[in-house]
């Protein structure tokens, strides 16, 4: 069996090395570059592709892969919205993802952001930098145990986030079209989304990136939120209308927002623009604000998650090539 790995980062090399050592019967070629039309020849003679693309590639790449006998594209991520699933299905190429690599990593990040915003740490730090050590209403905080947290999307990640918030004493409510029995142990389901929005002091979103949910957080959504509330998004950037969010922050409607994702992030994340031209004014506004905590899609970024993503992508590819099936097939 022959696999080819693309988009290999430095932090993934140790996990890949260990996996190869445990699978001596499988040949693996690995490249740091992303797969695209100019290097599609690297697919020649391979059975499967393991990758973590940040942007789509041309349809010609899929067609070339079919001609080479590629049986599976395995993404080292939960998300797969940038891939052409319909074309792969037509070409009889399976697509797999890693649906659960470390829900706790993302849940911990969400909790951290909520605490930083609710305790006004950015504002306090800025005051200290200006040698202002006073106590004032602008930095007066609420304790988490006095707040209601609303979880939109109660899958593995949403449920773990609910578990962590409840452990600190918060009341946790949830909304999902498909209710999760495990989630019922740590949250109370409400009947509709509007009820969750209007009842929550903190809203954390854990929804997939599908077109029906594009800009689900818009002016109307934000207008229904409680005054002085907090919005957290560690799911997908397209779920939040960034300009609408800024309007809600500017009006004082929201206390703050924690964004691990941004709707136009694919051009920048995970790349280094230090000393280079940076022309996204909207993202710069988010970065500069005291009431926004922006992180570059790093909620998942723990040692445990990286190992699980690498192993999960490779294992799913092998499973499909051997059996033609996998629980992680998404097309």
N, C-alpha and C positions, 0 to 999 in steps of 0.2 A: 504494500500500500504506500502511496506517495501523497503527501500533503504539502501545501505551500501556505506560509503565513505572511500576511502583509500588515503594515502599520505597527510593526513591533517596536515598542518603546523600551527604553533602558530599564524601567522599573518592572517590565514583564520578563526580562531575559532569564532571571533565576528560576521562575516558575516554569518557563518553557524548557530550560535545561533539565530540570528535574523530571518533567513529564517525558521528555525524549529518553532519558536514562531508564525510565520504567516501561518504555515501549520500544525496545531495540529492534523489533520486527518492522517498524514503520519508519520510512524515510521522510524527513521534514526539512524543507528549505525555508529560510526565514529572511524577510526583508523589512527594513524600517520604512521604506517608501509605501505610499498607498497604491492600490491597484487602479490603473487607468488604461486608456487606449494605447498609450505609448509603450507600456511594458506588459501588455497582455500576453506576449510570447512566453513569459515566465510561468504561464499555466500549462505549457506543453508537457504532456506526459503525466499530468497529475490527476489524482482521483477526487480530491477535495480542496477547498479553499477556506482558510480561517482568517478572518479580517476584522477590522474595527474602523470602518470608513467614517470620515467626517462630512463627506459630500458625495453625491451620486456619481456614478460613472456611466459611460455611454452604452447604449443598447448593443453596440457592436462587441463590447466586452463579454456580455452574456452569450451572444451568439458564437463567439470564438470559443468560449468555455464549453458550450455544448459540443462543438466540433472536436474538442480535445477529450471529450468523455468525462468532463467534470460532473460529479453526481450531487455535490452539495456546496453551498456557500454557508459557512457557519460564522455568525457575527459574535464577537466577544462583547456583547452588550445585551441589555434587555430590549432596547429600542431597535426597530428595524424599518422605520418609516421612510428612510432614504433609498431603500432598495426597491426594485421593480418586481414585486411579487407576482403580478399577473404574467409578465414576460417569462419569469422563471418557471411558473407553472406550465405555461405553453411549451416551454423547452424541456419540460420534465426534469428540472433541476430543483432539488429541495433547498429550502432556506430554514436554518435553525437559529435560535437565539439562546441566551442564558437568562431565563426568566427570574431566577432567584440566586443572586451571588452573595449578597449580604444586606438584607433588609435593615439590619441593625445599624449598619454604617450610615445609611441615609437618614434613618430615624434619629440617630444621635445628632447628626448635623442639623436637622430641623429643630430639635429641642434646643440645641446650642444657640441657633439664630433667634429663636423665640425668647430665650432668656436674655440675650444681649440687647435685643430691642426693648423688651419690657423693662429691663433695668437701666436703660438709657446709657449704656456703656460708651457708645460713640460720642454722645454729647458730653458726658463727663470727662472723657479723655481729651476732647477738644478744649474744654474749659481749663483742664489742668495744664495743657500745653501753653495756654495763655496766662498761666499763673493765677487762675481764678479758682479758689478752693471753697467757694461759698456753697451753702445748701440753698436751693431755690425750687419753686414749684415746677420749673422746667425739667428737673431731673428726679422729681418725686416718682417713685415706682409703685407698682402693684405686685403683690405676691402671686405666684402662679396658682397656688391652691385656692385663690379667690376667683379664678377665671374659668370660663367655659371655652373649651377647645373643640372646634368643628373639623372633622376629618372628611374630606371629599375623596372618595375612592378608598375602599377598605380591603384591599388585597393584602399581600404579605407586608409591603412597606407601610401602608396606612395603618394596618393593625399593630405593627411594632411601634410606630410613632404614638398611637393611642396608648399603648402599654406604658411607654416611658412617661408620657404626660400624666397619666393616671397615677403612676408611682410617686409623682411629686404632689399629688393631691388635687389636681385639676379635675373638673367635671368634663367628661369627654362625650361628645355626640358624633354621630356619623351619618353619612348618606351615600348610598350606592344602589344602583339598579338591581344588582345581584348581592344580596346580603350574605355575609360571611359568618358562619357559626362560631369560628374562633374569635372573631371581632366582638361578638356579643358578650364575651367574657369581660371585656374591658371598656366597652362603650355602649351608649344607648342610641339605637337608630331612630331617626326622625322620618316623617312621612314624605317630606319633599325638600328640595334644595333650598327654596326660599326660607323655610323654617330654620334650616341650619345657618344660612347666611345672617339672618336677623338676630339669631340667638347667641352667636359666637363672639367672644373677645379675640380669639385667635383662630384663623382659618388656615389649614394646611392642605395643599392639593396634591393628590397622588393618582392622577388620571393619565391614561395613555394618550399618545399623539395621533388622533384621528381627526379627519377634516371637520366632523360634526362638532368637535370641541374647540376649534380654532377661535381664539379670543373669547372663550367662555367667560373670562373675567374681563368685563367691559364696563362702560359707564353705568349701565343699569345694575349690574352685579354689585359694583362698588357702592352705589347709592343705597343699597339695601343693608350694607354692613353697619355694625354698631359704630358710633362715634368713638374715636380713640382706640380702634381695633388694629389688629396686625394681620397682614397677609403673608403667607409663606408658600413658595413654589420651588420644590426640588424635583419636579417631574419633567415637564417639557416647556420650553420657552413659548411655543405657539399658543399655549393655553391662556396667556395673559397679554392683553393689549397694553403695551408699555406706556404709551402716551396717556391712556385713560388712568392708569395707575398713578402717573405723575400728577395728573389733575387732582386726584383724590388726596394725594400727599400735600400738594400745594394749598388745597382748600382747608387742610387741617382735619379732614374726615378721618384719615388713618394716622395712627401713631407712627407706623413704620412698615417696612416690607423687607422680607428676607428672600433674596432671589439667588438660587444656585444655577439657574438657567435664564437665558435671554433669547428672545425670538429671532435675533439676527446673529447668533453666536458662532455659526459655522465658519465664518470667515476668520475668526480670531482664536477660537478654542480648539485644541490646546496648543497655541503657538506663542512665540515670544516676539512682541512688538517693541521691546525696549530699544530706544534709539532709532526707531523706524516711524514712518508716517502712520498716524492713527487718525482716521477720518470719520469715525462713528460718533457723532455728537450726542446721540441719544444714550449710548452706553456710557459715555464720559459723564453725562449728567447723573446717571445712577451711581457711578463710582464716586463722584464728588459729594454726594448728599450724606448728611449725618443720619438721616432717618431711613437709609437703605443700606442693607448689608448685601453686597454682591460678591459671589464667589464663582469662579469659572468652571462650573459643572464638576465640582470636587466633592460633593456630598458622599459619593460612593468610595472615595479614594482612600482606602485603607489597605494594609498588607493582606488581610484576609480576603477582601473583595478582589484584589488583583489576582491572587492565586486561584480563586474560584472562577473568575472570568476566563483566564487562560485555559485552565483544565476543563471547564465547562464547554468552551468552544471546540476544543480538540476532541473531547469525548463524544460530543454530539456528531461531529463530522465522521468519526470512526464508526459510530453506531449506524448512521445512515448508509455509509458505504458497505458495511457488512450485512445489514438487514433490510435496507430500504425504508426503514421506519425509525421514528424517534418521538418521544413525547414532546420534544422541543421544536418540532417542525411548525412553522408559522404560515406556510402557504399550501 
